[in-house]
Amino acid sequence: MTTLPRSARSPLALAGFLAAVAVVAVVGSLAATQSRTVYNGLVQPGWAPPSWLFGPVWTVLYVLIAVSGWLFWRASGTRREFAWYAAGLVLNAAWTPLFFAAGAYTLALVEIVVLDVVVAGTLVVFRRRSAAAAALQLPYLAWTLFATALNAAIVVLNP
């Protein structure tokens, strides 16, 4: 088993994780320039949150995701284990362009179900080396599961 370098324990490594997650956030924000208009134009279930809530929620989640990755890295997670985290970042970055820019609500639903599985897998893998890293994935998983239900409702309500 190849372990990640122990030098990853530095604050510089944390900055790297924050930067990597910021790239995901920027991809999402660039693809979602019309997200408020798109979201408000959809038929939504009664339990749908207001559009203004997504920005603050994702800001907190992105910080938690970055710190979680950093804690796992510090715990000497292997590259193979770390692939779960990386896959989650890629899938996270892909959902917003699919949903908001492309209007591919059904494809976005399929994609977010895969994201849910990857985030759950990440949590399990992280738990083996760092309970704190795994715990920081819980709000992310809860939100993506909620977003999956919302995405599914939007697919049903907007045929």
Secondary structure as UniProt FT lines:
FT   HELIX           6..9
FT   HELIX           11..31
FT   TURN            32..34
FT   HELIX           35..41
FT   TURN            46..47
FT   HELIX           51..53
FT   HELIX           54..74
FT   TURN            75..76
FT   HELIX           79..96
FT   HELIX           97..101
FT   HELIX           105..127
FT   TURN            128..129
FT   HELIX           131..135
FT   TURN            136..137
FT   HELIX           138..157
//
